[in-house]
Amino acid sequence: LASPLRFFEQTPVGQVTNRFAGDTDSLDWSLPGAVAMFMDAVFVMMGSVGLLVVKVPPIIVAVAVLAVIYLRVQRRFNASATELKRLESMSKSPVFSLYSQTLDGLSTIRAAGMQGRMRQEMVHAVDDNTGTYLVWAHSNRWLGVRLDLLGGLLTLAAALAALHLRSYAEVGLLLIYAVTVTRTLAVSVRATAQMEVQFNAVERVAAYASLPPEPDAAALLPP
């Protein structure tokens, strides 16, 4: 960062540290992983649905209905999960700030006998961050329960549609690919929600990247 000194005086050090720690980690690892998981699930699902439709054409109705329900569940989940993840990321900044301030003023804290106060403030900051993370994790469990329920309904529909098949091999193949469609639908929904959540990190890092630099530092920046 080549921002003016005024920016560093007004911005808590924990907020800057969080951009280069948690948000950068999301950009480097979580977001690319979610994109790769989504693309893999889409291609596997396309092949599995194609096989199911060829063997049992009426199954396309159940797949279409459940796909619509999957999308509605995903939208409802995203409405809260994105904001919860933003709160969880914001609650990390006080932890980083307090940790850095404690290290910088360690001798003063010991001389004034304020170890207990600083410990208590750190406990409160960590509790706030942990609380927001647990709420976000519980929202993921909410999504997981509903995805598992919809997956069971799709497998039941495939089993009922396979009653007219005379070959046990075809019935087994149909059920296996029905389970595959269920899994890939759930993975694609989770990956889409994860991508939207991780784009919070992109938004915050982009905001820092667009900060105006110092006039003298502008010449030092790469073209």
Secondary structure, 3 states (H helix, E strand, C coil): CCCCHHHHHHCCHHHHHHHHHHHHHHHHHHHHHHHHHHHHHHHHHHHHHHHHHHHCCCHHHHHHHHHHHHHHHHHHHHHHHHHHHHHHHHCHHHHHHHHHHHHHCHHHHHHHCCHHHHHHHHHHHHHHHHHHHHHHHHHHHHHHHHHHHHHHHHHHHHHHHHHHCCCHHHHHHHHHHHHHHHHHHHHHHHHHHHHHHHHHHHHHHHHHHCCCCCCCHHHHCCC
